[in-house]
Amino acid sequence: MKVIQIVEPLKAKVVVKGDLGETEITGGYCGDLLSDCIANATEGSGWITIQSHPNTVAVAVLVGMACIVVTNSQDIGEPTVQRAVKEGVTLLSTPLTSYQAVAVLSGLGVPGTRKHG
């Protein structure tokens, strides 16, 4: 499934396009602790988080995530937007809670993924 296909079901706003229409989302990971995501999220994951700090973009690049989905309509500051643009990371914002966003992705058939298990 392409990242573009999760935008409407998540009621998401595209903050930074990245490779929205080209990137495959192969799984999902939900977490707000950056070190946990580095240790456990897998390449190709759609990352569901409340975090909107610029370091989330660095983590997404490091892991090779398909996109970042910031939940609860959390404010995404300009430094984060600019970092995502620079790195080509797709950044989405949704009014849904993290729990609701995970339920939507699961309903679409996106499996939860984890490096070790």
Phi, psi and omega in degrees: 000137178278151180303322180305331183284348178263350185299304183296311179301329178275359184055037188271153171257134177278112180273315175226126187290318184054223177257046186316313184273353184250330187283132175275136172259116187257354180183181179227150175219136179240123179184152181245351178267114187302319181295327176295318180294320177298318184285331191236334181289152182250157176304137179089000180287147164270122186262117177265123183204157172270346183288136178229020179285150179305333179295340176297324179294318178299319179295316180300320178292314181302316182278333184085038181288151181287326181191166172245130176245109179270125187264175177060026183050034180303137178297130177249111184288162181301322178300323178291317178300313181296322179294319179295319177299312181301320184270352180072029181268130176287128183234120181243153175233133179230147174283349181292155171286167177300318179301313179296320180296318177297318179299319179297310181298318177299318178297334177277356179092010177281118183281150170288140181233155178203139183301322188239069176136000000 
